[in-house]
C-alpha cells in the first residue's frame, strides 16, 4: 500500500506473489529462455515474482501517484526479496489490449511472445535490478 504521509489516505496499492512461469511449448528462442532463466537455455519453468494487482485510488481528487510511483515501490519490495531468497524476473499479466501492453512496455516491461497468442491475458516481464 502507498499511503499519503499527511492524511494516511490510501493512494495506491499493489500485491506481490510467486508464480511459476511455464516456458515449455511457448516457442521461445533458446537465447530468450537463457535470458529469462539466467543459466539454462533449456529451462522449462522459471520461478518468478508476480505483480498480481496494482491500482490507484481514483476517489482522491488530485491523487499524484502514477504507475511509475507504484512500480518503484513494488520494485523496492522485489529487490529486498531478491537479496533474501533470490529471483531474477518480475512478471505481470494483463488483458490482451495493445494500448495496455504498450503502456507497460513504456515502463520497462517486455512482452513474452508466444506461438499461441489467443489468450485473453498476455504476460510481460522485467528483470529485477539491484
Secondary structure, DSSP 8 states (H G I E B T S, - for coil): -EE-TTT--EEEEEEEEEEEEE-TTS---HHHHHHHHSS-TT-SEEEEEEEEEEEE-TTSTT----HHHHHHHHHHHHHHHHHHH---EEEEEEES-HHHHHHHHTTT-EE---S---SSEEEEEEE---
